[in-house]
Amino acid sequence: MSCHFSKKVGCVDVDFPFAKIHRTAVETADFRLQLFNVGKALFRTHHIGTGGNLFKQRIVNAVLNEQPRSGCGKMERLLDLSSQWAATRVQFGQAIGKFQGTSFKLADMATERRAADLLVRAACQKADEGTMTANDAAMAKLFGSEALGRAADNSVQIFGGMGLMEDLPIERLWREARIERIWDGTSEIQRHIIARSQLRPYET
């Protein structure tokens, strides 16, 4: 195995090729950690956190940095492209946007994009105030990532066969949307955090 060493991740295999369908501009590598110990000095120096706080910090970072930039931004891009296509693509003598089957999809996309943006803004405001909880972050991550998936799927449906062609950015955004429900805490993990927060006040 040919590898290089990184202080952050340890030994990385650079010979194993990965093929993936999401964010192809981001390099991916396989890595394995053996006898990897993090001392107390490293925790204090780099503010890594301890125990469950490490995961909480990662989710918070995902909401404050990646969700606004990736999720909400992609939803807005998909909505703009789909709206323009629906307004100009003519079938059966009129623009397809005049058919309810298409216009209702646009309405849902616009509503969910706004809702995701407001959830993220609320979480960011609480973070600035030092009052954001794991529940706030989980709600923003869960709704934003799943709304993005629905928006991408609706866009492909609106564009029809052209939505799967590499000539247009729709197919790339559709592929990239899928990973958002997996990394930085899966949707199942986010639901667990939210449900636990709802149940906790009533538990004995």
Backbone as ProteinMPNN parsed JSONL, in Angstrom:
{"seq_chain_A": "MSCHFSKKVGCVDVDFPFAKIHRTAVETADFRLQLFNVGKALFRTHHIGTGGNLFKQRIVNAVLNEQPRSGCGKMERLLDLSSQWAATRVQFGQAIGKFQGTSFKLADMATERRAADLLVRAACQKADEGTMTANDAAMAKLFGSEALGRAADNSVQIFGGMGLMEDLPIERLWREARIERIWDGTSEIQRHIIARSQLRPYET", "coords_chain_A": {"N_chain_A": [[0.842, -1.192, 0.0], [0.626, 2.121, -0.917], [1.099, 5.113, 0.701], [0.405, 8.326, 2.239], [1.216, 10.368, 5.087], [-0.917, 11.991, 7.296], [-1.359, 14.357, 9.839], [-3.886, 14.753, 10.699], [-5.595, 12.639, 9.873], [-4.106, 10.309, 9.841], [-2.78, 7.4, 8.285], [-3.136, 7.365, 4.844], [-4.437, 5.691, 2.1], [-3.412, 6.102, -1.081], [-3.525, 4.827, -3.466], [-5.82, 3.443, -4.007], [-8.526, 3.617, -6.076], [-11.462, 5.606, -6.023], [-14.803, 5.62, -7.038], [-17.475, 7.783, -7.272], [-20.749, 9.24, -6.805], [-21.339, 11.718, -5.87], [-20.511, 15.12, -5.309], [-18.13, 15.376, -7.041], [-15.947, 16.954, -7.321], [-14.63, 16.965, -4.984], [-12.003, 15.373, -3.421], [-11.688, 11.924, -2.545], [-10.627, 9.506, -0.18], [-9.417, 6.401, 1.158], [-9.006, 5.56, 4.541], [-7.368, 4.266, 7.449], [-7.218, 3.892, 10.938], [-4.916, 2.918, 13.301], [-4.162, 1.917, 16.544], [-4.555, 4.509, 17.508], [-4.276, 7.232, 19.43], [-5.566, 9.951, 21.223], [-4.243, 12.456, 23.011], [-4.652, 14.266, 26.167], [-3.554, 16.761, 25.954], [-3.782, 17.396, 23.254], [-6.523, 17.563, 23.02], [-6.999, 19.834, 24.575], [-5.468, 21.767, 23.264], [-6.41, 21.862, 20.588], [-9.099, 22.091, 20.868], [-10.88, 19.914, 20.595], [-12.892, 18.602, 21.989], [-14.868, 16.446, 24.131], [-16.056, 13.106, 24.482], [-19.543, 12.799, 23.809], [-19.706, 15.422, 23.027], [-18.037, 15.895, 20.893], [-19.346, 14.858, 18.614], [-21.605, 16.476, 18.704], [-20.482, 19.011, 18.258], [-19.641, 18.646, 15.65], [-22.069, 18.373, 14.248], [-23.202, 20.858, 14.786], [-21.357, 22.484, 13.441], [-21.87, 21.604, 10.867], [-24.443, 22.596, 10.43], [-24.113, 25.381, 10.737], [-22.186, 26.024, 8.819], [-22.091, 24.265, 6.475], [-24.757, 23.542, 5.731], [-26.212, 26.007, 5.11], [-24.624, 26.897, 2.957], [-24.481, 24.737, 1.186], [-26.964, 23.135, 1.171], [-29.297, 24.992, 1.245], [-28.454, 26.784, -0.714], [-28.241, 25.142, -3.003], [-30.892, 24.359, -3.262], [-32.091, 26.771, -3.935], [-30.875, 27.24, -6.383], [-31.833, 25.034, -7.881], [-34.561, 25.637, -7.838], [-34.617, 28.063, -9.266], [-33.67, 27.235, -11.813], [-35.629, 25.34, -12.489], [-37.962, 26.885, -12.474], [-37.473, 28.7, -14.549], [-37.313, 26.909, -16.691], [-39.89, 25.779, -16.656], [-41.407, 27.975, -17.279], [-40.776, 28.504, -19.896], [-40.693, 26.198, -21.431], [-42.671, 24.599, -23.755], [-45.545, 22.677, -24.064], [-48.264, 20.92, -25.465], [-49.368, 23.266, -26.413], [-48.978, 25.276, -24.499], [-47.026, 26.82, -21.85], [-45.349, 24.576, -19.667], [-45.41, 25.216, -17.025], [-47.902, 26.187, -16.493], [-49.503, 24.073, -16.047], [-51.012, 22.299, -13.394], [-49.72, 20.082, -12.351], [-47.069, 20.665, -12.665], [-46.773, 23.309, -11.689], [-47.508, 23.109, -8.999], [-45.417, 21.643, -7.956], [-43.349, 23.497, -8.132], [-44.329, 25.365, -6.324], [-44.196, 23.917, -3.918], [-41.414, 23.509, -3.766], [-40.485, 26.162, -3.507], [-41.653, 26.916, -1.073], [-40.536, 25.081, 0.759], [-37.856, 25.689, 0.46], [-37.756, 28.255, 1.54], [-38.578, 27.674, 4.17], [-36.479, 25.994, 5.042], [-34.367, 27.793, 4.939], [-35.149, 29.619, 6.918], [-35.087, 28.005, 9.206], [-32.352, 27.473, 9.377], [-31.337, 30.063, 9.684], [-32.486, 30.726, 12.143], [-31.205, 28.881, 13.806], [-28.561, 29.736, 13.528], [-28.728, 32.301, 14.637], [-29.322, 31.65, 17.299], [-26.969, 30.337, 17.876], [-25.131, 32.437, 17.79], [-26.009, 33.76, 20.007], [-25.385, 31.998, 21.924], [-27.181, 30.063, 22.725], [-28.016, 27.909, 21.26], [-29.214, 24.602, 20.796], [-28.654, 21.001, 20.563], [-30.94, 19.996, 19.477], [-31.981, 22.149, 17.97], [-30.037, 22.323, 15.961], [-30.267, 19.777, 14.836], [-32.858, 19.785, 13.772], [-32.662, 21.739, 11.761], [-30.702, 20.58, 10.108], [-31.921, 18.11, 9.419], [-34.402, 18.828, 8.142], [-33.5, 20.564, 6.124], [-31.726, 18.96, 4.548], [-33.396, 16.883, 3.668], [-35.415, 18.275, 2.365], [-33.94, 19.332, 0.301], [-33.414, 16.993, -1.145], [-36.013, 16.366, -2.03], [-36.529, 18.607, -3.591], [-34.598, 18.341, -5.6], [-35.448, 15.973, -6.802], [-37.993, 16.752, -7.722], [-37.193, 18.66, -9.565], [-35.878, 17.134, -11.533], [-38.1, 15.747, -12.439], [-39.651, 17.81, -13.512], [-38.004, 18.709, -15.59], [-37.974, 16.45, -17.085], [-36.762, 13.981, -19.361], [-34.534, 15.493, -20.074], [-33.559, 16.322, -17.678], [-31.856, 14.391, -16.784], [-29.667, 14.51, -18.345], [-26.231, 15.213, -19.007], [-25.758, 17.625, -20.111], [-27.108, 19.591, -18.808], [-27.196, 21.157, -15.529], [-28.861, 19.87, -13.733], [-28.883, 17.05, -13.299], [-26.456, 16.656, -11.992], [-26.781, 18.131, -9.624], [-28.882, 16.668, -8.583], [-27.65, 14.189, -8.091], [-25.734, 14.966, -6.213], [-27.311, 15.824, -4.121], [-28.142, 13.625, -2.69], [-26.224, 12.744, -0.818], [-26.395, 14.487, 1.277], [-28.222, 13.644, 3.156], [-26.879, 11.8, 4.553], [-24.09, 12.251, 5.412], [-22.484, 14.046, 8.149], [-24.158, 13.275, 10.186], [-26.774, 11.15, 9.9], [-30.16, 11.214, 8.562], [-31.688, 9.625, 10.184], [-30.306, 9.708, 12.615], [-30.63, 12.427, 13.233], [-33.394, 12.529, 13.602], [-33.576, 10.923, 15.852], [-32.285, 12.509, 17.757], [-34.042, 14.699, 17.862], [-36.48, 13.487, 18.639], [-35.733, 12.453, 21.118], [-35.336, 14.803, 22.514], [-37.94, 15.731, 22.628], [-39.203, 13.812, 24.209], [-37.856, 13.819, 26.621], [-38.716, 15.728, 28.704], [-40.921, 14.443, 29.774], [-40.2, 12.063, 30.777], [-39.618, 9.779, 33.45]], "CA_chain_A": [[0.0, 0.0, 0.0], [1.33, 3.392, -0.952], [0.283, 6.06, 1.452], [1.077, 9.468, 2.841], [0.761, 10.522, 6.47], [-1.499, 13.266, 7.671], [-1.553, 14.438, 11.282], [-5.319, 14.789, 10.989], [-6.3, 11.377, 9.654], [-3.219, 9.155, 9.923], [-2.248, 6.853, 7.036], [-4.146, 7.406, 3.786], [-4.11, 4.919, 0.915], [-3.612, 6.957, -2.252], [-3.543, 4.01, -4.669], [-7.13, 2.836, -4.221], [-9.395, 4.599, -6.749], [-12.859, 5.624, -5.613], [-15.771, 6.204, -7.952], [-18.617, 8.207, -6.465], [-21.733, 9.995, -7.568], [-21.619, 12.988, -5.229], [-19.428, 16.091, -5.154], [-16.975, 14.797, -7.714], [-14.811, 17.869, -7.229], [-13.995, 16.748, -3.688], [-11.256, 14.127, -3.442], [-12.039, 10.938, -1.533], [-9.574, 8.517, 0.041], [-9.661, 5.428, 2.209], [-8.0, 5.651, 5.593], [-7.563, 3.394, 8.604], [-6.462, 4.329, 12.106], [-4.519, 1.812, 14.157], [-3.529, 2.371, 17.788], [-4.601, 5.968, 17.401], [-4.649, 7.806, 20.715], [-5.575, 11.409, 21.299], [-3.908, 12.833, 24.377], [-5.381, 15.391, 26.733], [-2.963, 18.008, 25.464], [-4.356, 17.664, 21.936], [-7.897, 18.003, 23.254], [-6.986, 21.211, 25.073], [-4.852, 22.657, 22.282], [-7.195, 21.99, 19.364], [-10.52, 22.227, 21.22], [-11.597, 18.809, 19.95], [-14.071, 18.246, 22.769], [-14.805, 15.126, 24.74], [-17.269, 12.287, 24.465], [-20.599, 13.159, 22.874], [-19.562, 16.802, 22.558], [-17.362, 15.896, 19.593], [-20.38, 14.705, 17.587], [-22.449, 17.667, 18.753], [-19.765, 20.095, 17.602], [-19.622, 18.383, 14.212], [-23.395, 18.678, 13.734], [-23.342, 22.309, 14.84], [-20.563, 23.019, 12.349], [-22.559, 21.284, 9.618], [-25.581, 23.497, 10.29], [-23.694, 26.766, 10.601], [-21.315, 26.251, 7.677], [-22.35, 23.501, 5.267], [-26.145, 23.53, 5.315], [-26.572, 27.217, 4.365], [-23.863, 27.01, 1.714], [-24.751, 23.619, 0.297], [-28.372, 22.777, 1.052], [-30.175, 26.092, 0.843], [-27.976, 27.33, -1.985], [-28.614, 24.235, -4.088], [-32.335, 24.421, -3.423], [-32.396, 27.995, -4.668], [-30.427, 27.015, -7.765], [-32.791, 24.117, -8.495], [-35.817, 26.356, -8.016], [-34.437, 29.023, -10.353], [-33.584, 26.502, -13.081], [-36.919, 24.708, -12.767], [-38.939, 27.934, -12.775], [-37.183, 29.204, -15.89], [-37.674, 25.862, -17.651], [-41.352, 25.633, -16.663], [-42.006, 29.159, -17.889], [-40.422, 28.612, -21.315], [-40.897, 24.925, -22.12], [-44.049, 24.545, -24.234], [-46.137, 21.39, -24.403], [-49.714, 20.993, -25.645], [-49.775, 24.622, -26.726], [-48.743, 26.255, -23.43], [-45.876, 26.556, -20.988], [-45.673, 23.494, -18.739], [-45.628, 25.794, -15.708], [-49.319, 26.479, -16.315], [-50.17, 22.854, -15.613], [-50.887, 22.174, -11.952], [-48.742, 19.044, -12.033], [-45.753, 21.31, -12.608], [-46.787, 24.509, -10.85], [-47.558, 22.741, -7.585], [-44.055, 21.248, -7.58], [-42.603, 24.735, -7.925], [-44.819, 25.962, -5.079], [-43.626, 23.146, -2.812], [-39.983, 23.778, -3.716], [-40.283, 27.517, -2.993], [-42.042, 26.935, 0.337], [-39.56, 24.328, 1.548], [-36.59, 26.422, 0.456], [-37.89, 29.329, 2.527], [-38.617, 27.08, 5.509], [-35.126, 25.544, 5.379], [-33.561, 28.983, 5.179], [-35.534, 30.187, 8.203], [-34.576, 27.117, 10.247], [-30.913, 27.683, 9.481], [-31.133, 31.394, 10.248], [-32.827, 30.673, 13.571], [-30.13, 28.154, 14.482], [-27.381, 30.606, 13.536], [-28.964, 33.372, 15.607], [-29.16, 31.069, 18.627], [-25.546, 30.056, 18.066], [-24.508, 33.715, 18.117], [-26.416, 34.129, 21.364], [-24.917, 30.963, 22.833], [-28.322, 29.304, 23.254], [-28.433, 26.846, 20.344], [-29.154, 23.247, 21.326], [-28.516, 19.944, 19.567], [-32.246, 19.878, 18.845], [-32.061, 23.194, 16.952], [-29.155, 21.941, 14.858], [-30.8, 18.578, 14.2], [-34.029, 20.159, 12.971], [-32.205, 22.435, 10.561], [-30.008, 19.608, 9.249], [-32.879, 17.13, 8.921], [-35.346, 19.398, 7.183], [-32.777, 21.112, 4.977], [-31.187, 17.913, 3.68], [-34.473, 16.133, 3.04], [-36.081, 19.187, 1.439], [-33.078, 19.39, -0.878], [-33.667, 15.782, -1.914], [-37.312, 16.499, -2.7], [-36.4, 19.641, -4.62], [-33.828, 17.771, -6.708], [-36.307, 15.0, -7.481], [-39.009, 17.514, -8.45], [-36.553, 19.317, -10.706], [-35.706, 16.12, -12.568], [-39.422, 15.457, -12.977], [-40.065, 18.96, -14.321], [-37.196, 18.732, -16.801], [-38.175, 15.221, -17.846], [-35.539, 13.297, -19.771], [-33.413, 16.436, -20.097], [-33.035, 16.461, -16.329], [-30.842, 13.361, -16.56], [-28.585, 14.711, -19.3], [-25.095, 15.949, -18.467], [-25.741, 18.954, -20.71], [-27.699, 20.507, -17.841], [-26.682, 20.907, -14.168], [-29.861, 19.237, -12.884], [-28.492, 15.687, -12.92], [-25.362, 16.736, -11.017], [-27.364, 18.557, -8.358], [-29.685, 15.543, -8.109], [-26.722, 13.21, -7.526], [-25.069, 15.505, -5.034], [-28.269, 16.034, -3.039], [-28.371, 12.406, -1.917], [-25.266, 12.57, 0.273], [-26.704, 15.399, 2.379], [-29.0, 12.93, 4.167], [-26.015, 10.772, 5.13], [-22.959, 12.714, 6.207], [-22.735, 14.982, 9.254], [-25.297, 12.764, 10.936], [-27.841, 10.728, 8.997], [-31.505, 11.681, 8.915], [-32.149, 8.813, 11.316], [-29.675, 10.262, 13.808], [-31.278, 13.713, 13.526], [-34.721, 12.228, 14.163], [-33.357, 10.403, 17.198], [-31.981, 13.662, 18.614], [-35.267, 15.497, 18.012], [-37.441, 12.719, 19.429], [-35.224, 12.385, 22.494], [-35.592, 16.11, 23.115], [-39.378, 15.837, 22.884], [-39.601, 12.873, 25.255], [-37.11, 13.992, 27.872], [-39.442, 16.394, 29.803], [-41.996, 13.608, 30.311], [-39.657, 10.819, 31.299], [-39.417, 9.768, 34.908]], "C_chain_A": [[0.877, 1.242, 0.0], [0.481, 4.432, -0.25], [1.12, 7.241, 1.897], [0.478, 9.682, 4.219], [0.252, 11.936, 6.688], [-1.711, 13.28, 9.168], [-3.031, 14.38, 11.646], [-5.961, 13.413, 10.894], [-5.413, 10.156, 9.716], [-2.742, 8.705, 8.553], [-3.353, 6.761, 5.988], [-3.647, 6.643, 2.568], [-4.425, 5.76, -0.312], [-3.67, 6.156, -3.542], [-4.923, 3.457, -4.985], [-8.076, 3.851, -4.848], [-10.83, 4.477, -6.262], [-13.694, 6.256, -6.719], [-16.989, 6.572, -7.121], [-19.541, 9.069, -7.298], [-22.021, 11.357, -6.947], [-20.357, 13.836, -5.162], [-18.122, 15.579, -5.76], [-15.755, 15.705, -7.674], [-14.048, 17.706, -5.92], [-13.31, 15.392, -3.691], [-11.679, 13.219, -2.279], [-10.914, 9.93, -1.403], [-9.996, 7.575, 1.158], [-8.596, 5.596, 3.282], [-8.385, 4.744, 6.756], [-6.673, 3.877, 9.742], [-6.176, 3.12, 12.979], [-3.755, 2.358, 15.349], [-3.444, 3.883, 17.814], [-5.129, 6.546, 18.712], [-4.574, 9.323, 20.654], [-5.36, 11.801, 22.751], [-4.688, 14.046, 24.855], [-4.85, 16.723, 26.224], [-3.558, 18.393, 24.112], [-5.794, 18.146, 22.064], [-7.922, 19.471, 23.665], [-6.496, 22.17, 24.01], [-5.757, 22.925, 21.089], [-8.702, 22.044, 19.617], [-11.361, 21.142, 20.553], [-12.881, 18.488, 20.687], [-13.943, 16.836, 23.311], [-16.141, 14.421, 24.6], [-18.25, 12.718, 23.399], [-20.485, 14.576, 22.349], [-18.893, 16.877, 21.194], [-18.383, 15.787, 18.469], [-21.259, 15.947, 17.544], [-21.782, 18.832, 18.045], [-19.751, 19.918, 16.091], [-20.961, 18.719, 13.575], [-23.624, 20.184, 13.709], [-22.583, 22.954, 13.699], [-21.241, 22.776, 11.01], [-23.705, 22.252, 9.369], [-25.125, 24.915, 10.001], [-22.909, 27.029, 9.321], [-21.769, 25.562, 6.4], [-23.791, 23.561, 4.798], [-26.556, 24.807, 4.594], [-25.901, 27.267, 3.0], [-24.263, 25.945, 0.712], [-26.233, 23.389, 0.087], [-29.257, 23.888, 0.524], [-29.748, 26.692, -0.497], [-28.354, 26.461, -3.173], [-30.111, 24.238, -4.327], [-32.734, 25.659, -4.212], [-32.002, 27.871, -6.14], [-31.406, 26.107, -8.52], [-34.113, 24.818, -8.772], [-35.723, 27.343, -9.172], [-34.431, 28.327, -11.715], [-34.935, 25.914, -13.465], [-37.981, 25.736, -13.13], [-38.739, 28.475, -14.179], [-37.609, 28.186, -16.952], [-39.197, 25.741, -17.772], [-42.038, 26.808, -17.351], [-41.781, 29.219, -19.397], [-40.637, 27.325, -22.103], [-42.374, 24.769, -22.475], [-44.434, 23.117, -24.602], [-47.656, 21.562, -24.489], [-50.194, 22.433, -25.777], [-49.585, 25.649, -25.625], [-47.532, 25.859, -22.6], [-46.262, 25.51, -19.95], [-45.906, 24.009, -17.324], [-47.085, 26.126, -15.438], [-50.128, 25.239, -15.943], [-49.943, 22.683, -14.106], [-49.856, 21.124, -11.552], [-47.339, 19.596, -11.917], [-45.737, 22.475, -11.626], [-46.823, 24.175, -9.362], [-46.191, 22.275, -7.084], [-43.207, 22.48, -7.297], [-43.021, 25.402, -6.612], [-44.237, 25.24, -3.866], [-42.137, 23.429, -2.652], [-39.707, 25.149, -3.096], [-40.585, 27.587, -1.496], [-40.996, 26.236, 1.2], [-38.199, 25.009, 1.55], [-36.638, 27.539, 1.484], [-37.868, 28.772, 3.951], [-37.228, 26.619, 5.956], [-34.231, 26.73, 5.712], [-33.87, 29.586, 6.544], [-35.041, 29.327, 9.367], [-33.083, 27.33, 10.469], [-30.615, 29.046, 10.103], [-31.415, 31.413, 11.747], [-31.733, 29.969, 14.364], [-28.876, 29.013, 14.58], [-27.53, 31.736, 14.555], [-28.789, 32.86, 17.034], [-27.694, 30.757, 18.915], [-24.794, 31.325, 18.445], [-24.813, 34.131, 19.552], [-25.94, 33.119, 22.401], [-26.021, 30.11, 23.413], [-28.742, 28.151, 22.341], [-28.234, 25.482, 20.983], [-28.934, 22.252, 20.19], [-29.821, 19.754, 18.805], [-32.415, 20.906, 17.732], [-31.238, 22.814, 15.724], [-29.717, 20.75, 14.095], [-31.993, 18.905, 13.312], [-33.619, 20.837, 11.667], [-31.539, 21.471, 9.587], [-30.991, 18.628, 8.625], [-33.772, 17.723, 7.837], [-34.633, 19.896, 5.935], [-32.298, 20.043, 4.019], [-32.29, 17.138, 2.965], [-35.27, 17.002, 2.069], [-35.26, 19.331, 0.16], [-33.292, 18.162, -1.76], [-34.974, 15.853, -2.674], [-37.246, 17.525, -3.818], [-35.657, 19.108, -5.843], [-34.675, 16.787, -7.501], [-37.396, 15.704, -8.284], [-38.42, 18.185, -9.681], [-36.347, 18.339, -11.857], [-37.048, 15.814, -13.228], [-39.905, 16.579, -13.892], [-39.301, 19.006, -15.641], [-37.413, 17.491, -17.669], [-36.844, 14.563, -18.173], [-34.331, 14.204, -19.795], [-32.789, 16.602, -18.714], [-31.955, 15.456, -15.998], [-29.671, 13.472, -17.533], [-27.471, 15.548, -18.688], [-24.98, 17.349, -19.077], [-26.283, 20.016, -19.754], [-27.199, 20.169, -16.44], [-27.651, 20.15, -13.266], [-29.4, 17.864, -12.404], [-27.355, 15.69, -11.898], [-25.895, 17.141, -9.644], [-28.213, 17.445, -7.738], [-28.793, 14.49, -7.455], [-26.118, 13.708, -6.224], [-26.018, 15.674, -3.846], [-28.382, 14.811, -2.138], [-27.452, 12.273, -0.704], [-25.619, 13.42, 1.482], [-27.499, 14.719, 3.487], [-28.164, 11.883, 4.895], [-24.913, 11.375, 6.0], [-23.373, 13.804, 7.203], [-23.956, 14.572, 10.066], [-26.441, 12.425, 10.005], [-29.185, 11.292, 9.455], [-32.053, 10.905, 10.106], [-31.572, 9.323, 12.64], [-30.345, 11.575, 14.205], [-32.657, 13.495, 14.138], [-34.605, 11.701, 15.595], [-33.103, 11.552, 18.173], [-33.243, 14.47, 18.897], [-36.279, 14.777, 18.895], [-37.022, 12.638, 20.896], [-35.484, 13.69, 23.226], [-37.067, 16.28, 23.458], [-39.813, 14.974, 24.067], [-39.013, 13.185, 26.621], [-37.922, 14.669, 28.974], [-40.491, 15.499, 30.472], [-41.501, 12.295, 30.899], [-39.435, 10.918, 32.794], [-38.117, 9.072, 35.255]], "O_chain_A": [[1.77, 1.381, 0.836], [-0.696, 4.612, -0.561], [2.349, 7.187, 1.933], [-0.635, 9.234, 4.495], [0.89, 12.923, 6.321], [-2.202, 12.297, 9.722], [-3.389, 14.004, 12.762], [-6.783, 13.053, 11.738], [-5.927, 9.04, 9.65], [-2.34, 9.535, 7.738], [-4.39, 6.144, 6.229], [-2.56, 6.917, 2.06], [-5.584, 6.094, -0.555], [-3.846, 6.736, -4.614], [-5.174, 3.041, -6.116], [-8.4, 4.854, -4.213], [-11.35, 3.371, -6.107], [-13.333, 7.298, -7.267], [-17.482, 5.751, -6.347], [-19.165, 9.565, -8.36], [-22.874, 12.086, -7.453], [-19.258, 13.311, -4.979], [-17.134, 15.38, -5.053], [-14.644, 15.262, -7.965], [-12.952, 18.243, -5.763], [-13.954, 14.372, -3.935], [-11.985, 13.688, -1.183], [-10.311, 9.539, -2.403], [-10.829, 7.918, 1.997], [-7.417, 5.758, 2.969], [-9.562, 4.492, 7.01], [-5.513, 4.228, 9.529], [-7.09, 2.385, 13.352], [-2.827, 3.152, 15.2], [-2.396, 4.459, 18.104], [-6.297, 6.363, 19.053], [-3.635, 9.895, 20.1], [-6.19, 11.514, 23.614], [-5.303, 14.761, 24.064], [-5.599, 17.69, 26.081], [-3.811, 19.569, 23.851], [-6.235, 19.021, 21.319], [-8.741, 20.253, 23.182], [-7.038, 23.265, 23.861], [-5.868, 24.06, 20.626], [-9.489, 22.042, 18.67], [-12.43, 21.423, 20.01], [-13.875, 18.132, 20.054], [-13.001, 16.119, 22.974], [-17.203, 15.044, 24.599], [-17.881, 12.973, 22.253], [-21.098, 14.91, 21.334], [-19.144, 17.804, 20.425], [-18.31, 16.524, 17.485], [-21.618, 16.418, 16.465], [-22.44, 19.568, 17.309], [-19.836, 20.889, 15.339], [-21.0, 19.287, 12.484], [-24.167, 20.725, 12.746], [-23.093, 23.868, 13.052], [-21.199, 23.628, 10.121], [-23.923, 22.683, 8.237], [-25.676, 25.582, 9.125], [-22.956, 28.137, 8.787], [-21.829, 26.197, 5.347], [-24.042, 23.624, 3.595], [-27.198, 24.719, 3.547], [-26.528, 27.634, 2.005], [-24.372, 26.222, -0.482], [-26.716, 23.438, -1.044], [-29.891, 23.745, -0.522], [-30.591, 27.062, -1.314], [-28.741, 26.97, -4.225], [-30.558, 24.133, -5.469], [-33.62, 25.596, -5.065], [-32.714, 28.344, -7.026], [-31.761, 26.387, -9.665], [-34.718, 24.614, -9.825], [-36.652, 27.448, -9.973], [-35.099, 28.768, -12.65], [-35.341, 25.98, -14.625], [-38.812, 25.484, -14.003], [-39.703, 28.686, -14.916], [-38.188, 28.547, -17.977], [-39.724, 25.616, -18.878], [-43.112, 26.659, -17.933], [-42.515, 29.91, -20.104], [-40.752, 27.368, -23.328], [-43.232, 24.803, -21.593], [-43.731, 22.442, -25.355], [-48.254, 22.267, -23.676], [-51.282, 22.782, -25.317], [-49.994, 26.798, -25.793], [-47.075, 24.717, -22.643], [-47.368, 25.546, -19.411], [-46.527, 23.326, -16.51], [-47.472, 26.325, -14.286], [-51.296, 25.342, -15.569], [-48.838, 22.892, -13.606], [-49.192, 21.265, -10.525], [-46.514, 19.071, -11.17], [-44.809, 22.615, -10.829], [-46.23, 24.888, -8.553], [-45.848, 22.489, -5.921], [-42.438, 22.504, -6.336], [-42.186, 25.934, -5.881], [-43.832, 25.881, -2.896], [-41.649, 23.573, -1.531], [-38.811, 25.29, -2.264], [-39.862, 28.237, -0.742], [-40.615, 26.747, 2.253], [-37.464, 24.919, 2.534], [-35.673, 27.751, 2.219], [-37.217, 29.334, 4.832], [-36.842, 26.826, 7.106], [-33.436, 26.677, 6.651], [-32.96, 30.018, 7.253], [-34.624, 29.856, 10.397], [-32.611, 27.362, 11.606], [-29.735, 29.162, 10.956], [-30.685, 32.031, 12.521], [-31.375, 30.401, 15.46], [-28.204, 29.014, 15.611], [-26.575, 32.084, 15.249], [-28.193, 33.532, 17.876], [-27.231, 30.892, 20.048], [-23.924, 31.3, 19.315], [-23.996, 34.763, 20.222], [-26.07, 33.345, 23.604], [-25.847, 29.496, 24.466], [-29.734, 27.48, 22.626], [-27.218, 25.23, 21.631], [-29.015, 22.604, 19.013], [-29.813, 19.395, 17.628], [-32.935, 20.581, 16.665], [-31.692, 22.965, 14.59], [-29.658, 20.705, 12.866], [-32.12, 18.357, 12.217], [-34.165, 20.542, 10.604], [-31.781, 21.535, 8.381], [-30.905, 18.342, 7.431], [-33.877, 17.173, 6.741], [-35.102, 19.677, 4.818], [-32.441, 20.191, 2.805], [-32.143, 16.777, 1.797], [-35.751, 16.505, 1.051], [-35.817, 19.439, -0.932], [-33.345, 18.278, -2.985], [-35.043, 15.446, -3.834], [-37.843, 17.331, -4.876], [-36.037, 19.387, -6.98], [-34.625, 16.768, -8.731], [-37.693, 15.298, -9.408], [-39.073, 18.268, -10.721], [-36.606, 18.668, -13.014], [-37.118, 15.643, -14.445], [-40.503, 16.316, -14.935], [-39.878, 19.305, -16.686], [-37.071, 17.489, -18.852], [-35.914, 14.584, -17.367], [-33.212, 13.747, -19.564], [-31.624, 16.981, -18.596], [-31.211, 15.64, -15.034], [-28.784, 12.619, -17.54], [-27.736, 16.486, -17.936], [-24.188, 18.166, -18.606], [-25.956, 21.197, -19.878], [-26.819, 19.028, -16.179], [-27.294, 19.818, -12.136], [-29.518, 17.554, -11.219], [-27.301, 14.818, -11.031], [-25.509, 16.566, -8.626], [-28.258, 17.299, -6.517], [-29.128, 13.958, -6.397], [-26.006, 12.961, -5.252], [-25.58, 15.667, -2.696], [-28.685, 14.941, -0.952], [-27.864, 11.742, 0.327], [-25.192, 13.117, 2.596], [-27.461, 15.162, 4.635], [-28.674, 11.162, 5.753], [-24.809, 11.053, 7.183], [-24.452, 14.39, 7.107], [-24.694, 15.42, 10.57], [-27.021, 13.316, 9.384], [-29.326, 11.78, 10.576], [-32.787, 11.449, 10.931], [-32.267, 9.362, 13.655], [-30.599, 11.807, 15.387], [-33.043, 14.191, 15.077], [-35.443, 12.004, 16.444], [-33.641, 11.565, 19.281], [-33.485, 14.877, 20.033], [-36.867, 15.379, 19.793], [-37.853, 12.741, 21.798], [-35.814, 13.69, 24.412], [-37.405, 16.902, 24.465], [-40.692, 15.365, 24.835], [-39.601, 12.855, 27.651], [-37.835, 14.223, 30.118], [-40.903, 15.761, 31.602], [-42.278, 11.514, 31.447], [-39.114, 11.978, 33.331], [-37.77, 8.962, 36.431]]}, "name": "protein", "num_of_chains": 1, "seq": "MSCHFSKKVGCVDVDFPFAKIHRTAVETADFRLQLFNVGKALFRTHHIGTGGNLFKQRIVNAVLNEQPRSGCGKMERLLDLSSQWAATRVQFGQAIGKFQGTSFKLADMATERRAADLLVRAACQKADEGTMTANDAAMAKLFGSEALGRAADNSVQIFGGMGLMEDLPIERLWREARIERIWDGTSEIQRHIIARSQLRPYET"}
